[in-house]
Amino acid sequence: MAVAVRWVPALVVAALWWWAVLRMALVPGRTGFVEGAMVAGGWGLSLLPVHVTPGPSARSGSTRASRRRRWDGGSGPS
């Protein structure tokens, strides 16, 4: 049930966007403001950099960077 609650609205919005795109492409003289706004809004949402949002590890302040290895086996700076 929870999956349907999440995916059904997304599929409905995607179907409406494709309907507006196809209507603008196939009937160019008879489209209106609603179709244009729907297509432009969907295209604009695709430009959002949602993949660069901080994950749960970034919020805690820890890092996944590893310490630099010292291959020469020295004891430190001279």
Buried (B, 14 or more C-beta within 10 A) or exposed (E): EEEEEEEEEEEEBEEBBEEBBEBBEEEEEEBEEEBEEBBEEBEEEEEEEEEEEEEEEEEEEEEEEEEEEEEEEEEEEE
